[in-house]
Amino acid sequence: MLNRRLIRVKVLQALYSYHQSEVKDLKSSQKFLKKSVLGIEDTFINILQFSNEFFEYVKRRHNPSDKHLSSTHSEMNKFRWLSSNKVLDNLLSFEQTASLFNKPSMNWNSDEDFLNSIYKEICSREWFIELVETNPDDFDKASLFIQKMYKYLIEISENFDARMEEVNIHWSDEKIPVLKSIEKLLKSCGSENSTPEIPLLSKDLEDDMEYSERLFETCVLRHDELEKMISIKTPEWDPKRIARIDLYIMVMALVEFTEFPSIPVKVTINEYLELAKIYSTPQSSKFINGILDKMLNDLKSEGKVVKKGRGLVE
């Protein structure tokens, strides 16, 4: 789930929060960053649990067998598809994956109006209308459905997106890595006899945490020094006129140039230009690219950019 781009985003957010705060508390900011980085696992669990709670809601509120509801063939098919799923049953049958559904998280069933809106959305989707006439007991079809449902919720549904934005300020940054992890988990259930594989939070969590903590702390401690260096390279710009986000992005890039010998220069530049395109103004990436290019040349000539490792020697 964790990748370096997401970690950079979280460090950028932590820097922005730190510098905008009236009280500069480094330890509190470091705790905030750690919680933010590790929090993606909670997001993954929250989203994973949605399907089970959603199906339980459908069983309670949309069962055509209830006297007050129509029990047409179409309604019965719809109910069967939205009240159980073979892949979900498989996940719940293994102790390791079943435990994910028992961890404390969001209580999706506390808002039935929201669940009802999602129910109506899914029922109106063309891909669901096509599937609903097929057999929900077909494992491959069940797998296709639950993957499409999660993809729709996370990438398309405005209701779902708004709900997650309310409860998780990091949702917009986390949702694609979370979707990929859920898809990986679902695809690992290739058949009813398959043992699900829970995606790792990180390939090397210790290294990722060390990277995030060191990047953040170094950016804070060297901020004044690096801001002064940037101002020298932008004499026509009053430092106060440079967007704060642009400044923090440049500071992060300069720290990576000089403090992280295993990260290629090109990777650093590309990653921070992407962050500028997403989180700053339309002109920021060009501005930042020009400044970083000038500063990189100076840092190299001063021997302050030393990359080590195969393919990294400058």
PLY file of the C-alpha trace (Angstrom):
ply
format ascii 1.0
element vertex 314
property float x
property float y
property float z
element edge 313
property int vertex1
property int vertex2
end_header
0.00 0.00 0.00
2.73 2.44 0.96
4.89 3.84 -1.81
7.44 6.64 -1.84
5.13 9.09 -3.61
2.46 8.67 -0.95
5.08 9.06 1.78
6.32 12.28 0.14
2.74 13.56 0.07
2.36 12.86 3.77
5.67 14.55 4.58
4.57 17.57 2.53
1.29 17.70 4.46
3.14 17.43 7.77
5.52 20.25 6.76
2.65 22.48 5.74
0.88 21.81 9.05
4.07 22.40 11.04
4.93 25.73 9.39
1.35 27.01 9.51
1.06 26.26 13.22
1.65 29.12 15.65
3.43 26.72 18.00
6.26 24.85 16.27
6.28 21.51 18.07
8.58 19.10 16.24
7.75 16.03 18.35
3.99 16.49 17.93
4.45 16.95 14.20
6.55 13.80 14.02
3.80 11.86 15.81
1.23 13.29 13.37
3.39 12.17 10.43
3.85 8.66 11.81
0.12 8.31 12.43
-0.59 9.59 8.92
1.84 7.15 7.27
0.55 4.14 9.21
-3.06 5.27 8.87
-3.40 3.91 5.34
-3.76 0.44 6.85
-6.82 1.64 8.79
-8.24 3.08 5.58
-7.71 -0.26 3.84
-9.57 -2.08 6.64
-12.41 0.48 6.66
-12.98 0.10 2.93
-12.65 -3.68 3.02
-15.27 -3.90 5.76
-17.73 -1.85 3.73
-18.78 -4.78 1.54
-19.74 -7.00 4.47
-21.72 -4.27 6.21
-23.33 -3.21 2.96
-24.53 -6.75 2.23
-25.88 -7.02 5.79
-27.79 -3.79 5.26
-29.32 -5.13 2.03
-30.43 -8.27 3.87
-32.19 -6.15 6.48
-33.79 -3.52 4.29
-34.18 -4.84 0.76
-35.29 -8.45 1.06
-38.07 -9.05 -1.53
-39.39 -11.86 0.61
-40.65 -9.33 3.10
-44.37 -8.86 2.66
-44.19 -5.15 1.93
-41.77 -5.61 -0.97
-42.31 -6.85 -4.49
-40.82 -10.30 -5.11
-40.39 -10.18 -8.87
-37.73 -12.30 -10.53
-35.65 -9.18 -11.16
-35.87 -8.05 -7.53
-34.92 -11.49 -6.26
-31.86 -11.58 -8.55
-30.84 -8.11 -7.42
-31.18 -9.14 -3.78
-29.11 -12.29 -4.27
-26.27 -10.30 -5.85
-26.26 -7.60 -3.18
-26.75 -9.66 -0.04
-23.89 -12.16 -0.34
-20.79 -12.83 -2.38
-18.70 -15.97 -2.87
-15.40 -14.09 -2.73
-16.40 -12.34 0.48
-17.45 -15.70 1.94
-14.01 -17.00 1.06
-12.32 -14.09 2.85
-14.46 -14.68 5.93
-13.68 -18.38 5.99
-9.96 -17.88 6.64
-8.90 -16.80 10.10
-6.28 -14.32 8.93
-8.54 -12.41 6.54
-11.64 -12.82 8.72
-9.78 -10.99 11.49
-9.62 -7.90 9.25
-13.42 -7.69 9.34
-13.43 -7.80 13.14
-11.00 -4.96 13.75
-12.45 -1.72 15.16
-13.16 0.72 12.36
-15.92 2.83 10.84
-19.45 1.75 11.62
-20.90 1.87 8.12
-24.30 0.69 9.36
-24.72 3.79 11.50
-25.86 5.72 8.41
-28.54 3.78 6.56
-29.43 6.77 4.40
-25.90 6.66 3.01
-26.06 2.90 2.46
-29.41 3.29 0.72
-27.95 5.90 -1.63
-25.12 3.50 -2.50
-27.65 0.70 -3.01
-29.57 2.82 -5.51
-26.37 3.85 -7.28
-25.17 0.29 -7.76
-28.59 -0.91 -8.91
-28.58 1.73 -11.63
-25.12 0.94 -13.01
-25.06 -0.67 -16.45
-22.39 -3.21 -15.45
-24.59 -4.35 -12.55
-27.73 -4.55 -14.67
-25.86 -6.87 -17.03
-24.51 -9.03 -14.21
-27.77 -9.28 -12.31
-29.25 -11.64 -14.90
-26.39 -14.11 -14.42
-25.82 -16.60 -11.63
-24.38 -15.01 -8.43
-23.19 -18.46 -7.35
-20.69 -18.47 -10.23
-17.41 -17.73 -8.43
-15.81 -15.91 -11.37
-18.87 -13.69 -11.79
-18.93 -13.03 -8.05
-15.28 -12.01 -8.21
-15.95 -9.72 -11.17
-18.84 -8.09 -9.36
-17.07 -7.29 -6.10
-14.05 -5.92 -7.95
-16.29 -3.71 -10.09
-18.18 -2.57 -7.00
-15.03 -1.43 -5.19
-13.65 0.23 -8.32
-16.91 2.09 -8.83
-17.13 3.22 -5.21
-13.55 4.44 -4.96
-13.06 5.94 -8.41
-16.52 7.14 -9.46
-19.13 7.42 -6.71
-19.40 11.02 -5.52
-21.45 9.93 -2.51
-18.80 7.47 -1.38
-16.02 9.97 -2.02
-17.77 12.68 0.01
-18.38 10.26 2.86
-14.72 9.27 3.02
-13.57 12.89 2.80
-15.67 13.60 5.88
-13.95 10.97 8.00
-10.44 10.91 6.52
-8.56 14.05 5.51
-6.01 11.87 3.68
-8.60 10.04 1.57
-7.81 11.71 -1.77
-4.16 10.65 -1.44
-4.82 7.15 -0.11
-7.72 5.94 -2.21
-5.82 4.66 -5.26
-3.18 2.72 -3.26
-6.03 1.31 -1.15
-8.01 0.31 -4.25
-4.98 -1.46 -5.71
-4.46 -3.35 -2.45
-8.10 -4.41 -2.26
-7.99 -5.55 -5.90
-4.84 -7.53 -5.15
-6.54 -9.21 -2.18
-9.67 -10.03 -4.18
-7.68 -11.39 -7.12
-5.74 -13.66 -4.77
-9.07 -15.44 -4.22
-8.85 -17.03 -7.65
-11.19 -19.85 -6.71
-13.25 -21.06 -3.77
-10.27 -23.09 -2.55
-7.71 -20.28 -2.87
-5.98 -18.95 0.23
-6.26 -15.13 0.23
-3.05 -13.10 0.43
-3.26 -9.96 2.54
-1.27 -7.15 0.87
1.66 -5.91 2.93
1.47 -2.40 4.33
5.00 -1.96 3.01
7.72 -4.10 1.45
10.08 -2.65 4.06
8.14 -0.74 6.71
11.20 0.03 8.82
12.96 1.62 5.83
9.85 3.56 4.80
9.35 4.92 8.30
13.01 5.88 8.60
12.80 7.66 5.23
9.67 9.62 6.18
10.98 10.62 9.62
14.41 11.63 8.35
13.03 13.57 5.39
10.60 15.49 7.57
13.05 16.26 10.38
15.83 17.35 8.00
13.43 19.63 6.09
12.41 21.30 9.37
15.96 21.69 10.70
17.39 22.97 7.41
14.39 25.04 6.35
15.86 28.51 7.00
19.16 27.61 5.34
17.49 26.17 2.25
14.93 28.98 1.97
17.82 31.45 1.92
19.50 29.43 -0.85
16.28 29.45 -2.85
15.84 33.21 -2.41
19.34 33.79 -3.82
18.33 31.89 -6.96
15.09 33.88 -7.27
16.23 37.52 -6.81
13.23 38.80 -8.76
10.90 37.04 -6.34
10.18 38.19 -2.84
10.37 34.95 -0.77
6.99 35.83 0.72
5.47 35.80 -2.77
6.57 32.23 -3.45
3.68 29.90 -2.68
4.34 28.09 0.58
3.64 24.71 -0.99
6.17 25.46 -3.75
8.75 26.40 -1.12
8.19 23.21 0.90
8.39 21.10 -2.27
11.71 22.69 -3.23
13.08 22.24 0.29
12.13 18.55 0.21
13.79 18.08 -3.17
16.99 19.80 -2.02
17.10 17.58 1.07
16.77 14.49 -1.11
19.53 15.75 -3.40
21.98 16.17 -0.54
20.90 13.79 2.23
19.66 10.66 0.45
22.50 9.17 -1.62
20.46 6.14 -2.74
17.70 8.17 -4.43
18.50 9.11 -8.06
18.36 12.82 -8.88
15.98 12.22 -11.79
13.57 10.35 -9.50
13.58 13.20 -7.00
12.93 15.84 -9.68
10.16 13.87 -11.38
8.42 13.06 -8.11
8.37 16.62 -6.82
7.28 18.07 -10.13
4.34 15.65 -10.02
3.48 16.82 -6.50
3.61 20.43 -7.69
1.18 19.66 -10.52
-1.27 18.08 -8.07
-1.00 20.31 -5.01
0.08 23.73 -6.26
-0.67 26.20 -9.06
-0.64 25.33 -12.80
2.60 27.29 -13.29
4.38 25.86 -10.25
5.98 22.81 -11.84
7.81 24.91 -14.46
8.91 27.43 -11.84
10.13 24.70 -9.47
11.88 22.80 -12.27
13.83 25.90 -13.29
14.94 26.68 -9.73
15.88 23.10 -8.90
17.90 22.81 -12.10
19.97 25.88 -11.21
20.48 24.78 -7.63
21.34 21.22 -8.59
24.17 22.41 -10.83
25.57 24.54 -8.00
25.28 21.74 -5.46
27.05 19.31 -7.80
29.90 21.76 -8.40
30.26 22.15 -4.63
30.37 18.37 -4.19
27.18 18.33 -2.11
25.29 15.85 -4.32
26.87 12.44 -3.94
24.90 9.43 -5.10
26.04 5.95 -4.21
25.06 2.58 -5.59
24.83 0.86 -8.94
23.60 3.25 -11.62
23.55 6.22 -9.22
27.08 7.56 -9.49
26.84 11.04 -10.97
0 1
1 2
2 3
3 4
4 5
5 6
6 7
7 8
8 9
9 10
10 11
11 12
12 13
13 14
14 15
15 16
16 17
17 18
18 19
19 20
20 21
21 22
22 23
23 24
24 25
25 26
26 27
27 28
28 29
29 30
30 31
31 32
32 33
33 34
34 35
35 36
36 37
37 38
38 39
39 40
40 41
41 42
42 43
43 44
44 45
45 46
46 47
47 48
48 49
49 50
50 51
51 52
52 53
53 54
54 55
55 56
56 57
57 58
58 59
59 60
60 61
61 62
62 63
63 64
64 65
65 66
66 67
67 68
68 69
69 70
70 71
71 72
72 73
73 74
74 75
75 76
76 77
77 78
78 79
79 80
80 81
81 82
82 83
83 84
84 85
85 86
86 87
87 88
88 89
89 90
90 91
91 92
92 93
93 94
94 95
95 96
96 97
97 98
98 99
99 100
100 101
101 102
102 103
103 104
104 105
105 106
106 107
107 108
108 109
109 110
110 111
111 112
112 113
113 114
114 115
115 116
116 117
117 118
118 119
119 120
120 121
121 122
122 123
123 124
124 125
125 126
126 127
127 128
128 129
129 130
130 131
131 132
132 133
133 134
134 135
135 136
136 137
137 138
138 139
139 140
140 141
141 142
142 143
143 144
144 145
145 146
146 147
147 148
148 149
149 150
150 151
151 152
152 153
153 154
154 155
155 156
156 157
157 158
158 159
159 160
160 161
161 162
162 163
163 164
164 165
165 166
166 167
167 168
168 169
169 170
170 171
171 172
172 173
173 174
174 175
175 176
176 177
177 178
178 179
179 180
180 181
181 182
182 183
183 184
184 185
185 186
186 187
187 188
188 189
189 190
190 191
191 192
192 193
193 194
194 195
195 196
196 197
197 198
198 199
199 200
200 201
201 202
202 203
203 204
204 205
205 206
206 207
207 208
208 209
209 210
210 211
211 212
212 213
213 214
214 215
215 216
216 217
217 218
218 219
219 220
220 221
221 222
222 223
223 224
224 225
225 226
226 227
227 228
228 229
229 230
230 231
231 232
232 233
233 234
234 235
235 236
236 237
237 238
238 239
239 240
240 241
241 242
242 243
243 244
244 245
245 246
246 247
247 248
248 249
249 250
250 251
251 252
252 253
253 254
254 255
255 256
256 257
257 258
258 259
259 260
260 261
261 262
262 263
263 264
264 265
265 266
266 267
267 268
268 269
269 270
270 271
271 272
272 273
273 274
274 275
275 276
276 277
277 278
278 279
279 280
280 281
281 282
282 283
283 284
284 285
285 286
286 287
287 288
288 289
289 290
290 291
291 292
292 293
293 294
294 295
295 296
296 297
297 298
298 299
299 300
300 301
301 302
302 303
303 304
304 305
305 306
306 307
307 308
308 309
309 310
310 311
311 312
312 313
